[in-house]
């Protein structure tokens, strides 16, 4: 349910961003533009990137170059998986939750230029996303410890069954 919520939140943020930019372009040529749209678009873009990172980590689709790791025995691969998720969790706790909370608290008395928000409220996305990443990392560590590691050799891969991923 958390994955679906984050996915829809990112979709809604993207739709808002597209509408806001379209409005900004239209307004620029009709009524001379609105200054607040640029600030709001920047905030939505940053929020979408940070929440999107939490979603991608939750789906375990983050970038991992595991070609060399998969050459090791299954037990070593499991250790590397736990280590990688532990490093991500440490970063999320230390930088995003702790550092983001300090940043957010220090900016609560500042207002966002052109918008009726406090700067600290906008920075709250860091500890929120950090908490999500930490939860996902803990779940991935539990899964890595409790599940069997499948080591696939290059000879076992059937290229005809792979789907091409377009960018």
N, C-alpha and C positions, 0 to 999 in steps of 0.2 A: 504494500500500500504506500509505503514511503517512496519507493521508486516511481510509482505512478504519479504521486503528488508532486515530486520534484520535476518529473518530465512535463507535466501540464503547467507547472509554474514557469518553467523555461519557455514553453511554447507561448504562454500568455505574455511573458516579458518580450519575446521576439516580435509577437504581433503588435504589442504596444510600441515597440521601437520602430517598426516599419510604419505604422500609422502616424507616429509623432514626426518622423523624418518627412513623410509625405506631406503632412500638414505644414511643416516648417518650409518646405520648398514651395508649396502652393502659396502660403502666406507671404513669402519673400517677394513674390511677383505680383501679389494683389494688394495687400494692405501694408507692405513694407517690412513684414517679418515680426516675430516675437522672440525676444531675447531668452525667455525662460525655456523655450523648447530645446535649445542646445544644451543647457545645463541638465535638464531632465533626461535627454537622450543619452548623455554621458553616464549618468547615474544608472539608468536601466541597462546600458551596455556592460558596465562593470558588474552589476548585480547578476546579470545573466551569465557572465563568464565565471564568477565565483560559485554560484549555485550549480552551474553546469559542470564545473570541476567536481563538486561533491557527487553529482548524479553519475558522472562517468566512473568515478572511483567506486561508487556503489554497484554499478553494473559490471565492474571488473574489466572495463574496456580501456583503461588507461594505457599509455604507451609503455610497453615492456619489451626489452630486447633480451629474450631468454634463449637465444640460439645456443650460447655457450653453456648456460645453466642446464639445459635439457640433455647435455652430454654426460652429466654426472649421474650416479645412482639415485634411485627414488628417494632415499633418506636424505641425501644432500640437497636435492631439489626442494624437498619439504622445508629444510632448514633455511634455504635461501628465500622461499616464499614467506615464511614467518618473519625473517629478518627484514625483507622489503616492506611488508605491511606494518611492522613495528616502527620502522623509520618514518613511514608516512604518518602513522598515528602520533609519533613523537613530535613531528613537525606541526601537525594539526593542533596538538595540545599546547605546545610551547609558543609557537609563532601566531597561530590563528586565534586560539581561544584566549591565552594569557595576554599576548601582545595586542590582539584586537580589542580585548576588554579594556586594557589600559588606554589605548588610543581612543576608543569610543568614550570612555569616561572623561578623558581630558578635553574632548571636543564638544561636550554637551552644552557649553555656554556659547558656542559659535553657531551662527545661522548660515545656511547655505545662501550664497548670493543669488538673487532672483527667485528663490523658492521659499515657501513657508515651512522649512524643515530645519531642525538642528543638525549640525554636522555629525554629532555623535550618534544620532539615530541612523544615519546613513552608514556609518562605520560598524553598526551592529551586525551587518551581514558577515563580517569576518568571524566573530565567535560563533554565530549560528552555523555557518558553513563548516567551521572547524569542528564543531560538535557532531555534525552529520558525518564528516570524514572520519572522525574518531570512532563513531559507532560502526560505520561500514568497515573500517580497518580491523576492529575487534571481531566482527562477524567473519571477515576473511581469514583472520588468524585461526579462529575456531574451526572454520571449514578446512583450512590447510592441515591442521593438526589431526582432525578426526577423519578426513577422507583419504582415499588411496590416490597416490600420484601416478598418473599415466605417463610413462616415458615413451615417446613415439620417435622412432628412428626415421631417417629420411627415406629409407627403402619402403617403409610401411605407408607412406603418404601416396594416395591416389590423386594425381593432379586433375583428373577428369571430374572428380567429385567436388573440387573446390570452386567456390563462387568468386567471381571477380568483385572486388570492392572498389567502387568508384569514388572519387573525391570530387 
